[in-house]
């Protein structure tokens, strides 16, 4: 260790002012290190920083945030086997089946009606 360097910073190049290093309390030193490590994030971060790196963003990776969150929710529901999502799928399937059966019933009734008229005319 050369004069002017502190043992904590022995691996870093350049001199360190030992007075400035020792003037910081442990709490101050931790705050300084955290601030450097987190690049200004955390408590007291500016609103612009929070908006840029949280769910408040409108677009993530060129896609609307809402779209990504909906896909994530659907994936999570499939992974968990969420019964409410399953119920929604069953209801949608039942509605489609009901509509198809309704169309088939109306077409069948109409076909029977036409066939009866033709049958009665032929007699």
N, CA, C and O atoms as a Tinker XYZ file with bonds, in Angstrom:
   492  protein
     1  N      0.860000   -1.177000    0.000000    73     2
     2  CA     0.000000    0.000000    0.000000    64     1     3
     3  C      0.898000    1.229000    0.000000    63     2     4     5
     4  O      1.815000    1.358000    0.811000    81     3
     5  N      0.606000    2.126000   -0.933000    73     3     6
     6  CA     1.412000    3.343000   -1.031000    64     5     7
     7  C      0.809000    4.433000   -0.163000    63     6     8     9
     8  O     -0.368000    4.356000    0.187000    81     7
     9  N      1.579000    5.435000    0.191000    73     7    10
    10  CA     1.027000    6.524000    0.995000    64     9    11
    11  C     -0.112000    7.221000    0.240000    63    10    12    13
    12  O     -0.031000    7.421000   -0.972000    81    11
    13  N     -1.150000    7.579000    0.953000    73    11    14
    14  CA    -2.287000    8.265000    0.348000    64    13    15
    15  C     -3.386000    7.312000   -0.092000    63    14    16    17
    16  O     -4.445000    7.747000   -0.545000    81    15
    17  N     -3.135000    5.994000    0.041000    73    15    18
    18  CA    -4.174000    5.031000   -0.306000    64    17    19
    19  C     -4.736000    4.428000    0.977000    63    18    20    21
    20  O     -4.045000    4.328000    1.991000    81    19
    21  N     -5.965000    4.040000    0.912000    73    19    22
    22  CA    -6.648000    3.456000    2.059000    64    21    23
    23  C     -6.804000    1.966000    1.801000    63    22    24    25
    24  O     -6.959000    1.557000    0.650000    81    23
    25  N     -6.767000    1.148000    2.842000    73    23    26
    26  CA    -6.778000   -0.302000    2.672000    64    25    27
    27  C     -8.055000   -0.801000    1.996000    63    26    28    29
    28  O     -8.007000   -1.805000    1.286000    81    27
    29  N     -9.183000   -0.139000    2.192000    73    27    30
    30  CA   -10.438000   -0.569000    1.571000    64    29    31
    31  C    -10.345000   -0.418000    0.054000    63    30    32    33
    32  O    -10.898000   -1.229000   -0.689000    81    31
    33  N     -9.652000    0.609000   -0.398000    73    31    34
    34  CA    -9.557000    0.908000   -1.819000    64    33    35
    35  C     -8.212000    0.485000   -2.400000    63    34    36    37
    36  O     -7.772000    1.048000   -3.403000    81    35
    37  N     -7.553000   -0.499000   -1.786000    73    35    38
    38  CA    -6.208000   -0.891000   -2.205000    64    37    39
    39  C     -6.183000   -1.393000   -3.643000    63    38    40    41
    40  O     -5.189000   -1.199000   -4.344000    81    39
    41  N     -7.267000   -2.040000   -4.099000    73    39    42
    42  CA    -7.286000   -2.572000   -5.447000    64    41    43
    43  C     -7.582000   -1.530000   -6.509000    63    42    44    45
    44  O     -7.399000   -1.804000   -7.695000    81    43
    45  N     -8.033000   -0.341000   -6.125000    73    43    46
    46  CA    -8.377000    0.690000   -7.092000    64    45    47
    47  C     -7.171000    1.569000   -7.381000    63    46    48    49
    48  O     -6.398000    1.875000   -6.473000    81    47
    49  N     -6.999000    1.979000   -8.630000    73    47    50
    50  CA    -5.859000    2.837000   -8.956000    64    49    51
    51  C     -6.076000    4.261000   -8.452000    63    50    52    53
    52  O     -7.208000    4.703000   -8.254000    81    51
    53  N     -4.992000    4.948000   -8.254000    73    51    54
    54  CA    -5.049000    6.361000   -7.896000    64    53    55
    55  C     -5.072000    6.589000   -6.404000    63    54    56    57
    56  O     -5.487000    5.717000   -5.641000    81    55
    57  N     -4.622000    7.773000   -5.980000    73    55    58
    58  CA    -4.593000    8.073000   -4.555000    64    57    59
    59  C     -5.984000    8.383000   -4.012000    63    58    60    61
    60  O     -6.861000    8.859000   -4.732000    81    59
    61  N     -6.156000    8.105000   -2.750000    73    59    62
    62  CA    -7.401000    8.396000   -2.059000    64    61    63
    63  C     -7.067000    9.298000   -0.894000    63    62    64    65
    64  O     -6.095000    9.073000   -0.174000    81    63
    65  N     -7.882000   10.319000   -0.718000    73    63    66
    66  CA    -7.666000   11.234000    0.393000    64    65    67
    67  C     -8.133000   10.554000    1.676000    63    66    68    69
    68  O     -9.339000   10.419000    1.886000    81    67
    69  N     -7.209000   10.119000    2.546000    73    67    70
    70  CA    -7.615000    9.393000    3.749000    64    69    71
    71  C     -8.456000   10.236000    4.682000    63    70    72    73
    72  O     -9.262000    9.691000    5.436000    81    71
    73  N     -8.296000   11.533000    4.656000    73    71    74
    74  CA    -9.092000   12.402000    5.526000    64    73    75
    75  C    -10.547000   12.373000    5.072000    63    74    76    77
    76  O    -11.453000   12.286000    5.901000    81    75
    77  N    -10.780000   12.446000    3.752000    73    75    78
    78  CA   -12.139000   12.442000    3.234000    64    77    79
    79  C    -12.805000   11.085000    3.485000    63    78    80    81
    80  O    -13.996000   11.039000    3.793000    81    79
    81  N    -12.070000    9.994000    3.361000    73    79    82
    82  CA   -12.632000    8.666000    3.582000    64    81    83
    83  C    -12.990000    8.485000    5.041000    63    82    84    85
    84  O    -14.049000    7.948000    5.367000    81    83
    85  N    -12.117000    8.930000    5.911000    73    83    86
    86  CA   -12.359000    8.752000    7.338000    64    85    87
    87  C    -13.367000    9.762000    7.874000    63    86    88    89
    88  O    -13.905000    9.556000    8.961000    81    87
    89  N    -13.643000   10.847000    7.149000    73    87    90
    90  CA   -14.583000   11.852000    7.614000    64    89    91
    91  C    -16.023000   11.362000    7.519000    63    90    92    93
    92  O    -16.900000   11.895000    8.199000    81    91
    93  N    -16.277000   10.371000    6.699000    73    91    94
    94  CA   -17.627000    9.844000    6.558000    64    93    95
    95  C    -17.924000    8.851000    7.669000    63    94    96    97
    96  O    -17.092000    8.013000    8.016000    81    95
    97  N    -19.110000    8.961000    8.213000    73    95    98
    98  CA   -19.545000    7.959000    9.188000    64    97    99
    99  C    -19.915000    6.700000    8.407000    63    98   100   101
   100  O    -20.107000    6.763000    7.193000    81    99
   101  N    -20.016000    5.574000    9.076000    73    99   102
   102  CA   -20.408000    4.354000    8.367000    64   101   103
   103  C    -21.745000    4.499000    7.633000    63   102   104   105
   104  O    -21.895000    4.010000    6.513000    81   103
   105  N    -22.712000    5.168000    8.262000    73   103   106
   106  CA   -24.006000    5.369000    7.618000    64   105   107
   107  C    -23.876000    6.238000    6.371000    63   106   108   109
   108  O    -24.490000    5.949000    5.344000    81   107
   109  N    -23.091000    7.288000    6.457000    73   107   110
   110  CA   -22.873000    8.164000    5.310000    64   109   111
   111  C    -22.155000    7.413000    4.188000    63   110   112   113
   112  O    -22.477000    7.564000    3.009000    81   111
   113  N    -21.197000    6.621000    4.578000    73   111   114
   114  CA   -20.462000    5.837000    3.593000    64   113   115
   115  C    -21.388000    4.859000    2.866000    63   114   116   117
   116  O    -21.305000    4.707000    1.647000    81   115
   117  N    -22.266000    4.198000    3.619000    73   115   118
   118  CA   -23.226000    3.283000    3.006000    64   117   119
   119  C    -24.183000    4.015000    2.077000    63   118   120   121
   120  O    -24.487000    3.528000    0.987000    81   119
   121  N    -24.659000    5.184000    2.502000    73   119   122
   122  CA   -25.553000    5.969000    1.656000    64   121   123
   123  C    -24.861000    6.368000    0.356000    63   122   124   125
   124  O    -25.460000    6.314000   -0.719000    81   123
   125  N    -23.616000    6.763000    0.462000    73   123   126
   126  CA   -22.853000    7.158000   -0.723000    64   125   127
   127  C    -22.677000    5.973000   -1.663000    63   126   128   129
   128  O    -22.879000    6.093000   -2.871000    81   127
   129  N    -22.300000    4.833000   -1.104000    73   127   130
   130  CA   -22.117000    3.642000   -1.937000    64   129   131
   131  C    -23.423000    3.198000   -2.578000    63   130   132   133
   132  O    -23.449000    2.823000   -3.750000    81   131
   133  N    -24.514000    3.240000   -1.805000    73   131   134
   134  CA   -25.818000    2.853000   -2.360000    64   133   135
   135  C    -26.234000    3.804000   -3.473000    63   134   136   137
   136  O    -26.746000    3.375000   -4.507000    81   135
   137  N    -26.013000    5.091000   -3.258000    73   135   138
   138  CA   -26.375000    6.068000   -4.290000    64   137   139
   139  C    -25.596000    5.812000   -5.574000    63   138   140   141
   140  O    -26.156000    5.912000   -6.666000    81   139
   141  N    -24.317000    5.485000   -5.456000    73   139   142
   142  CA   -23.519000    5.197000   -6.646000    64   141   143
   143  C    -23.970000    3.893000   -7.297000    63   142   144   145
   144  O    -24.058000    3.798000   -8.521000    81   143
   145  N    -24.253000    2.899000   -6.474000    73   143   146
   146  CA   -24.656000    1.597000   -6.985000    64   145   147
   147  C    -26.017000    1.665000   -7.663000    63   146   148   149
   148  O    -26.205000    1.060000   -8.718000    81   147
   149  N    -26.958000    2.379000   -7.086000    73   147   150
   150  CA   -28.324000    2.424000   -7.592000    64   149   151
   151  C    -28.528000    3.539000   -8.617000    63   150   152   153
   152  O    -29.621000    3.671000   -9.168000    81   151
   153  N    -27.511000    4.330000   -8.879000    73   151   154
   154  CA   -27.594000    5.391000   -9.885000    64   153   155
   155  C    -28.779000    6.316000   -9.655000    63   154   156   157
   156  O    -29.427000    6.737000  -10.613000    81   155
   157  N    -29.069000    6.637000   -8.415000    73   155   158
   158  CA   -30.136000    7.584000   -8.106000    64   157   159
   159  C    -31.498000    6.960000   -7.903000    63   158   160   161
   160  O    -32.465000    7.685000   -7.667000    81   159
   161  N    -31.619000    5.628000   -7.987000    73   159   162
   162  CA   -32.902000    4.985000   -7.744000    64   161   163
   163  C    -33.128000    4.841000   -6.251000    63   162   164   165
   164  O    -32.221000    5.056000   -5.447000    81   163
   165  N    -34.334000    4.478000   -5.897000    73   163   166
   166  CA   -34.646000    4.240000   -4.497000    64   165   167
   167  C    -35.387000    5.409000   -3.896000    63   166   168   169
   168  O    -35.898000    6.256000   -4.629000    81   167
   169  N    -35.458000    5.478000   -2.566000    73   167   170
   170  CA   -36.176000    6.562000   -1.911000    64   169   171
   171  C    -35.611000    7.913000   -2.340000    63   170   172   173
   172  O    -34.398000    8.122000   -2.358000    81   171
   173  N    -36.507000    8.812000   -2.680000    73   171   174
   174  CA   -36.085000   10.140000   -3.086000    64   173   175
   175  C    -35.766000   10.255000   -4.559000    63   174   176   177
   176  O    -35.307000   11.309000   -5.000000    81   175
   177  N    -35.994000    9.198000   -5.347000    73   175   178
   178  CA   -35.743000    9.260000   -6.787000    64   177   179
   179  C    -36.726000   10.235000   -7.418000    63   178   180   181
   180  O    -37.847000   10.403000   -6.936000    81   179
   181  N    -36.301000   10.869000   -8.487000    73   179   182
   182  CA   -37.162000   11.836000   -9.143000    64   181   183
   183  C    -38.353000   11.133000   -9.785000    63   182   184   185
   184  O    -38.305000    9.935000  -10.062000    81   183
   185  N    -39.417000   11.889000  -10.017000    73   183   186
   186  CA   -40.621000   11.309000  -10.617000    64   185   187
   187  C    -40.336000   10.818000  -12.037000    63   186   188   189
   188  O    -40.891000    9.805000  -12.462000    81   187
   189  N    -39.480000   11.522000  -12.770000    73   187   190
   190  CA   -39.116000   11.082000  -14.117000    64   189   191
   191  C    -38.425000    9.717000  -14.085000    63   190   192   193
   192  O    -38.685000    8.865000  -14.934000    81   191
   193  N    -37.544000    9.517000  -13.101000    73   191   194
   194  CA   -36.847000    8.241000  -12.975000    64   193   195
   195  C    -37.834000    7.125000  -12.667000    63   194   196   197
   196  O    -37.769000    6.048000  -13.260000    81   195
   197  N    -38.741000    7.383000  -11.744000    73   195   198
   198  CA   -39.735000    6.374000  -11.367000    64   197   199
   199  C    -40.621000    6.039000  -12.568000    63   198   200   201
   200  O    -40.900000    4.867000  -12.822000    81   199
   201  N    -41.062000    7.056000  -13.304000    73   199   202
   202  CA   -41.916000    6.834000  -14.464000    64   201   203
   203  C    -41.192000    6.040000  -15.553000    63   202   204   205
   204  O    -41.799000    5.223000  -16.244000    81   203
   205  N    -39.894000    6.288000  -15.697000    73   203   206
   206  CA   -39.144000    5.634000  -16.766000    64   205   207
   207  C    -38.883000    4.157000  -16.489000    63   206   208   209
   208  O    -38.683000    3.387000  -17.429000    81   207
   209  N    -38.881000    3.746000  -15.236000    73   207   210
   210  CA   -38.484000    2.378000  -14.912000    64   209   211
   211  C    -39.528000    1.599000  -14.136000    63   210   212   213
   212  O    -39.186000    0.635000  -13.450000    81   211
   213  N    -40.787000    1.988000  -14.224000    73   211   214
   214  CA   -41.837000    1.263000  -13.513000    64   213   215
   215  C    -42.972000    0.939000  -14.456000    63   214   216   217
   216  O    -42.882000    1.188000  -15.659000    81   215
   217  N    -44.036000    0.386000  -13.915000    73   215   218
   218  CA   -45.201000    0.012000  -14.716000    64   217   219
   219  C    -45.964000    1.213000  -15.243000    63   218   220   221
   220  O    -46.883000    1.051000  -16.047000    81   219
   221  N    -45.606000    2.410000  -14.811000    73   219   222
   222  CA   -46.301000    3.596000  -15.294000    64   221   223
   223  C    -45.959000    3.903000  -16.750000    63   222   224   225
   224  O    -46.547000    4.805000  -17.348000    81   223
   225  N    -45.018000    3.163000  -17.319000    73   223   226
   226  CA   -44.661000    3.396000  -18.719000    64   225   227
   227  C    -45.813000    2.979000  -19.617000    63   226   228   229
   228  O    -46.493000    1.990000  -19.343000    81   227
   229  N    -46.031000    3.722000  -20.676000    73   227   230
   230  CA   -47.089000    3.385000  -21.620000    64   229   231
   231  C    -46.619000    2.371000  -22.651000    63   230   232   233
   232  O    -47.419000    1.589000  -23.164000    81   231
   233  N    -45.322000    2.378000  -22.957000    73   231   234
   234  CA   -44.781000    1.474000  -23.969000    64   233   235
   235  C    -43.548000    0.777000  -23.399000    63   234   236   237
   236  O    -42.671000    1.424000  -22.826000    81   235
   237  N    -43.488000   -0.541000  -23.558000    73   235   238
   238  CA   -42.326000   -1.322000  -23.141000    64   237   239
   239  C    -41.891000   -2.163000  -24.328000    63   238   240   241
   240  O    -42.668000   -2.969000  -24.838000    81   239
   241  N    -40.678000   -1.983000  -24.761000    73   239   242
   242  CA   -40.153000   -2.760000  -25.881000    64   241   243
   243  C    -40.937000   -2.562000  -27.165000    63   242   244   245
   244  O    -41.052000   -3.486000  -27.969000    81   243
   245  N    -41.481000   -1.362000  -27.367000    73   243   246
   246  CA   -42.221000   -1.070000  -28.587000    64   245   247
   247  C    -43.648000   -1.567000  -28.578000    63   246   248   249
   248  O    -44.354000   -1.419000  -29.575000    81   247
   249  N    -44.098000   -2.161000  -27.466000    73   247   250
   250  CA   -45.481000   -2.639000  -27.341000    64   249   251
   251  C    -46.157000   -1.910000  -26.206000    63   250   252   253
   252  O    -45.501000   -1.500000  -25.249000    81   251
   253  N    -47.463000   -1.745000  -26.302000    73   251   254
   254  CA   -48.198000   -1.115000  -25.217000    64   253   255
   255  C    -48.046000   -1.949000  -23.947000    63   254   256   257
   256  O    -48.107000   -3.178000  -23.989000    81   255
   257  N    -47.852000   -1.280000  -22.839000    73   255   258
   258  CA   -47.672000   -1.961000  -21.559000    64   257   259
   259  C    -48.891000   -2.818000  -21.232000    63   258   260   261
   260  O    -48.752000   -3.918000  -20.698000    81   259
   261  N    -50.082000   -2.319000  -21.547000    73   259   262
   262  CA   -51.316000   -3.047000  -21.240000    64   261   263
   263  C    -51.330000   -4.399000  -21.941000    63   262   264   265
   264  O    -51.753000   -5.398000  -21.359000    81   263
   265  N    -50.872000   -4.434000  -23.184000    73   263   266
   266  CA   -50.845000   -5.695000  -23.942000    64   265   267
   267  C    -49.923000   -6.698000  -23.266000    63   266   268   269
   268  O    -50.277000   -7.866000  -23.103000    81   267
   269  N    -48.740000   -6.239000  -22.872000    73   267   270
   270  CA   -47.800000   -7.122000  -22.194000    64   269   271
   271  C    -48.337000   -7.633000  -20.878000    63   270   272   273
   272  O    -48.156000   -8.805000  -20.547000    81   271
   273  N    -49.001000   -6.765000  -20.116000    73   271   274
   274  CA   -49.549000   -7.181000  -18.824000    64   273   275
   275  C    -50.701000   -8.170000  -19.001000    63   274   276   277
   276  O    -50.847000   -9.101000  -18.209000    81   275
   277  N    -51.527000   -7.969000  -20.046000    73   275   278
   278  CA   -52.609000   -8.921000  -20.296000    64   277   279
   279  C    -52.057000  -10.286000  -20.688000    63   278   280   281
   280  O    -52.564000  -11.312000  -20.234000    81   279
   281  N    -51.021000  -10.307000  -21.530000    73   279   282
   282  CA   -50.404000  -11.576000  -21.908000    64   281   283
   283  C    -49.791000  -12.262000  -20.694000    63   282   284   285
   284  O    -49.892000  -13.479000  -20.540000    81   283
   285  N    -49.158000  -11.473000  -19.838000    73   283   286
   286  CA   -48.576000  -12.035000  -18.626000    64   285   287
   287  C    -49.654000  -12.613000  -17.722000    63   286   288   289
   288  O    -49.472000  -13.687000  -17.150000    81   287
   289  N    -50.777000  -11.911000  -17.586000    73   287   290
   290  CA   -51.873000  -12.415000  -16.754000    64   289   291
   291  C    -52.436000  -13.708000  -17.314000    63   290   292   293
   292  O    -52.734000  -14.633000  -16.558000    81   291
   293  N    -52.586000  -13.786000  -18.631000    73   291   294
   294  CA   -53.095000  -15.022000  -19.252000    64   293   295
   295  C    -52.115000  -16.168000  -19.057000    63   294   296   297
   296  O    -52.520000  -17.291000  -18.759000    81   295
   297  N    -50.831000  -15.889000  -19.223000    73   295   298
   298  CA   -49.808000  -16.924000  -19.031000    64   297   299
   299  C    -49.808000  -17.406000  -17.578000    63   298   300   301
   300  O    -49.709000  -18.604000  -17.314000    81   299
   301  N    -49.918000  -16.467000  -16.643000    73   299   302
   302  CA   -49.940000  -16.821000  -15.225000    64   301   303
   303  C    -51.162000  -17.671000  -14.904000    63   302   304   305
   304  O    -51.066000  -18.646000  -14.158000    81   303
   305  N    -52.312000  -17.304000  -15.467000    73   303   306
   306  CA   -53.536000  -18.075000  -15.226000    64   305   307
   307  C    -53.382000  -19.492000  -15.761000    63   306   308   309
   308  O    -53.805000  -20.448000  -15.112000    81   307
   309  N    -52.778000  -19.636000  -16.945000    73   307   310
   310  CA   -52.564000  -20.994000  -17.484000    64   309   311
   311  C    -51.597000  -21.781000  -16.616000    63   310   312   313
   312  O    -51.795000  -22.971000  -16.374000    81   311
   313  N    -50.548000  -21.111000  -16.148000    73   311   314
   314  CA   -49.540000  -21.805000  -15.338000    64   313   315
   315  C    -50.113000  -22.243000  -13.996000    63   314   316   317
   316  O    -49.765000  -23.310000  -13.489000    81   315
   317  N    -50.976000  -21.435000  -13.428000    73   315   318
   318  CA   -51.557000  -21.759000  -12.117000    64   317   319
   319  C    -52.777000  -22.658000  -12.234000    63   318   320   321
   320  O    -53.210000  -23.256000  -11.249000    81   319
   321  N    -53.323000  -22.750000  -13.422000    73   319   322
   322  CA   -54.565000  -23.507000  -13.566000    64   321   323
   323  C    -55.716000  -22.750000  -12.950000    63   322   324   325
   324  O    -56.583000  -23.344000  -12.307000    81   323
   325  N    -55.733000  -21.457000  -13.138000    73   323   326
   326  CA   -56.739000  -20.579000  -12.546000    64   325   327
   327  C    -58.126000  -20.973000  -13.034000    63   326   328   329
   328  O    -58.380000  -20.995000  -14.239000    81   327
   329  N    -59.021000  -21.283000  -12.107000    73   327   330
   330  CA   -60.355000  -21.754000  -12.466000    64   329   331
   331  C    -61.241000  -20.637000  -12.993000    63   330   332   333
   332  O    -62.146000  -20.921000  -13.778000    81   331
   333  N    -61.036000  -19.397000  -12.611000    73   331   334
   334  CA   -61.879000  -18.315000  -13.128000    64   333   335
   335  C    -61.635000  -18.127000  -14.615000    63   334   336   337
   336  O    -62.573000  -17.870000  -15.369000    81   335
   337  N    -60.394000  -18.251000  -15.042000    73   335   338
   338  CA   -60.092000  -18.156000  -16.465000    64   337   339
   339  C    -60.687000  -19.348000  -17.204000    63   338   340   341
   340  O    -61.213000  -19.197000  -18.307000    81   339
   341  N    -60.606000  -20.522000  -16.605000    73   339   342
   342  CA   -61.187000  -21.714000  -17.201000    64   341   343
   343  C    -62.691000  -21.557000  -17.335000    63   342   344   345
   344  O    -63.271000  -21.944000  -18.349000    81   343
   345  N    -63.319000  -20.996000  -16.326000    73   343   346
   346  CA   -64.762000  -20.763000  -16.368000    64   345   347
   347  C    -65.110000  -19.830000  -17.524000    63   346   348   349
   348  O    -66.095000  -20.053000  -18.227000    81   347
   349  N    -64.315000  -18.799000  -17.719000    73   347   350
   350  CA   -64.547000  -17.879000  -18.835000    64   349   351
   351  C    -64.450000  -18.583000  -20.173000    63   350   352   353
   352  O    -65.244000  -18.319000  -21.076000    81   351
   353  N    -63.472000  -19.488000  -20.307000    73   351   354
   354  CA   -63.325000  -20.239000  -21.548000    64   353   355
   355  C    -64.525000  -21.160000  -21.776000    63   354   356   357
   356  O    -65.012000  -21.286000  -22.900000    81   355
   357  N    -64.997000  -21.799000  -20.707000    73   355   358
   358  CA   -66.145000  -22.694000  -20.826000    64   357   359
   359  C    -67.393000  -21.906000  -21.227000    63   358   360   361
   360  O    -68.177000  -22.363000  -22.058000    81   359
   361  N    -67.572000  -20.736000  -20.644000    73   359   362
   362  CA   -68.739000  -19.910000  -20.968000    64   361   363
   363  C    -68.685000  -19.458000  -22.422000    63   362   364   365
   364  O    -69.694000  -19.498000  -23.125000    81   363
   365  N    -67.503000  -19.026000  -22.875000    73   363   366
   366  CA   -67.370000  -18.608000  -24.279000    64   365   367
   367  C    -67.657000  -19.774000  -25.220000    63   366   368   369
   368  O    -68.327000  -19.604000  -26.238000    81   367
   369  N    -67.152000  -20.949000  -24.881000    73   367   370
   370  CA   -67.395000  -22.134000  -25.698000    64   369   371
   371  C    -68.885000  -22.484000  -25.714000    63   370   372   373
   372  O    -69.427000  -22.838000  -26.761000    81   371
   373  N    -69.538000  -22.389000  -24.572000    73   371   374
   374  CA   -70.972000  -22.689000  -24.492000    64   373   375
   375  C    -71.783000  -21.702000  -25.323000    63   374   376   377
   376  O    -72.758000  -22.085000  -25.969000    81   375
   377  N    -71.384000  -20.437000  -25.307000    73   375   378
   378  CA   -72.095000  -19.437000  -26.115000    64   377   379
   379  C    -71.964000  -19.746000  -27.600000    63   378   380   381
   380  O    -72.939000  -19.645000  -28.345000    81   379
   381  N    -70.764000  -20.122000  -28.035000    73   379   382
   382  CA   -70.560000  -20.461000  -29.445000    64   381   383
   383  C    -71.406000  -21.684000  -29.819000    63   382   384   385
   384  O    -72.045000  -21.703000  -30.870000    81   383
   385  N    -71.404000  -22.695000  -28.959000    73   383   386
   386  CA   -72.172000  -23.910000  -29.213000    64   385   387
   387  C    -73.658000  -23.593000  -29.268000    63   386   388   389
   388  O    -74.373000  -24.102000  -30.131000    81   387
   389  N    -74.121000  -22.762000  -28.358000    73   387   390
   390  CA   -75.533000  -22.372000  -28.317000    64   389   391
   391  C    -75.926000  -21.655000  -29.609000    63   390   392   393
   392  O    -77.005000  -21.894000  -30.151000    81   391
   393  N    -75.059000  -20.788000  -30.095000    73   391   394
   394  CA   -75.360000  -20.063000  -31.323000    64   393   395
   395  C    -75.437000  -21.021000  -32.512000    63   394   396   397
   396  O    -76.350000  -20.939000  -33.333000    81   395
   397  N    -74.465000  -21.929000  -32.588000    73   395   398
   398  CA   -74.461000  -22.893000  -33.699000    64   397   399
   399  C    -75.710000  -23.769000  -33.637000    63   398   400   401
   400  O    -76.350000  -24.002000  -34.662000    81   399
   401  N    -76.058000  -24.250000  -32.461000    73   399   402
   402  CA   -77.255000  -25.087000  -32.321000    64   401   403
   403  C    -78.515000  -24.308000  -32.671000    63   402   404   405
   404  O    -79.442000  -24.861000  -33.263000    81   403
   405  N    -78.557000  -23.038000  -32.313000    73   403   406
   406  CA   -79.704000  -22.195000  -32.666000    64   405   407
   407  C    -79.850000  -22.048000  -34.166000    63   406   408   409
   408  O    -80.959000  -22.130000  -34.694000    81   407
   409  N    -78.744000  -21.833000  -34.858000    73   407   410
   410  CA   -78.779000  -21.715000  -36.317000    64   409   411
   411  C    -79.224000  -23.038000  -36.933000    63   410   412   413
   412  O    -80.044000  -23.051000  -37.852000    81   411
   413  N    -78.692000  -24.142000  -36.435000    73   411   414
   414  CA   -79.081000  -25.458000  -36.953000    64   413   415
   415  C    -80.565000  -25.706000  -36.713000    63   414   416   417
   416  O    -81.246000  -26.227000  -37.596000    81   415
   417  N    -81.078000  -25.348000  -35.549000    73   415   418
   418  CA   -82.498000  -25.550000  -35.234000    64   417   419
   419  C    -83.381000  -24.731000  -36.169000    63   418   420   421
   420  O    -84.360000  -25.246000  -36.709000    81   419
   421  N    -83.041000  -23.463000  -36.361000    73   419   422
   422  CA   -83.836000  -22.602000  -37.247000    64   421   423
   423  C    -83.804000  -23.145000  -38.669000    63   422   424   425
   424  O    -84.836000  -23.183000  -39.338000    81   423
   425  N    -82.626000  -23.568000  -39.139000    73   423   426
   426  CA   -82.520000  -24.123000  -40.493000    64   425   427
   427  C    -83.316000  -25.419000  -40.611000    63   426   428   429
   428  O    -83.952000  -25.657000  -41.637000    81   427
   429  N    -83.291000  -26.252000  -39.589000    73   427   430
   430  CA   -84.033000  -27.521000  -39.612000    64   429   431
   431  C    -85.533000  -27.276000  -39.657000    63   430   432   433
   432  O    -86.249000  -27.911000  -40.431000    81   431
   433  N    -86.004000  -26.360000  -38.829000    73   431   434
   434  CA   -87.441000  -26.047000  -38.807000    64   433   435
   435  C    -87.868000  -25.505000  -40.160000    63   434   436   437
   436  O    -88.926000  -25.871000  -40.673000    81   435
   437  N    -87.068000  -24.654000  -40.728000    73   435   438
   438  CA   -87.386000  -24.085000  -42.047000    64   437   439
   439  C    -87.396000  -25.188000  -43.117000    63   438   440   441
   440  O    -88.283000  -25.216000  -43.971000    81   439
   441  N    -86.418000  -26.088000  -43.071000    73   439   442
   442  CA   -86.356000  -27.183000  -44.049000    64   441   443
   443  C    -87.558000  -28.111000  -43.915000    63   442   444   445
   444  O    -88.134000  -28.527000  -44.920000    81   443
   445  N    -87.938000  -28.437000  -42.688000    73   443   446
   446  CA   -89.108000  -29.299000  -42.459000    64   445   447
   447  C    -90.362000  -28.613000  -42.970000    63   446   448   449
   448  O    -91.219000  -29.256000  -43.575000    81   447
   449  N    -90.476000  -27.326000  -42.734000    73   447   450
   450  CA   -91.634000  -26.568000  -43.197000    64   449   451
   451  C    -91.724000  -26.600000  -44.726000    63   450   452   453
   452  O    -92.802000  -26.807000  -45.283000    81   451
   453  N    -90.601000  -26.396000  -45.391000    73   451   454
   454  CA   -90.579000  -26.422000  -46.861000    64   453   455
   455  C    -90.934000  -27.821000  -47.368000    63   454   456   457
   456  O    -91.713000  -27.961000  -48.310000    81   455
   457  N    -90.368000  -28.847000  -46.750000    73   455   458
   458  CA   -90.655000  -30.227000  -47.181000    64   457   459
   459  C    -92.124000  -30.581000  -46.973000    63   458   460   461
   460  O    -92.695000  -31.277000  -47.813000    81   459
   461  N    -92.746000  -30.144000  -45.913000    73   459   462
   462  CA   -94.169000  -30.425000  -45.661000    64   461   463
   463  C    -95.034000  -29.761000  -46.725000    63   462   464   465
   464  O    -95.991000  -30.353000  -47.225000    81   463
   465  N    -94.679000  -28.515000  -47.066000    73   463   466
   466  CA   -95.464000  -27.810000  -48.080000    64   465   467
   467  C    -95.366000  -28.550000  -49.415000    63   466   468   469
   468  O    -96.371000  -28.735000  -50.102000    81   467
   469  N    -94.171000  -28.965000  -49.774000    73   467   470
   470  CA   -93.989000  -29.692000  -51.037000    64   469   471
   471  C    -94.729000  -31.040000  -51.014000    63   470   472   473
   472  O    -95.308000  -31.473000  -52.010000    81   471
   473  N    -94.687000  -31.677000  -49.850000    73   471   474
   474  CA   -95.332000  -32.991000  -49.714000    64   473   475
   475  C    -96.852000  -32.854000  -49.833000    63   474   476   477
   476  O    -97.506000  -33.673000  -50.479000    81   475
   477  N    -97.401000  -31.825000  -49.211000    73   475   478
   478  CA   -98.848000  -31.604000  -49.260000    64   477   479
   479  C    -99.286000  -31.167000  -50.651000    63   478   480   481
   480  O   -100.393000  -31.511000  -51.065000    81   479
   481  N    -98.486000  -30.441000  -51.375000    73   479   482
   482  CA   -98.822000  -30.023000  -52.718000    64   481   483
   483  C    -98.810000  -31.203000  -53.686000    63   482   484   485
   484  O    -99.595000  -31.269000  -54.632000    81   483
   485  N    -97.884000  -32.139000  -53.416000    73   483   486
   486  CA   -97.747000  -33.299000  -54.296000    64   485   487
   487  C    -98.894000  -34.283000  -54.141000    63   486   488   489
   488  O    -99.105000  -35.102000  -55.035000    81   487
   489  N    -99.633000  -34.241000  -53.062000    73   487   490
   490  CA  -100.724000  -35.199000  -52.860000    64   489   491
   491  C   -101.898000  -34.812000  -53.614000    63   490   492
   492  O   -102.917000  -35.502000  -53.566000    81   491
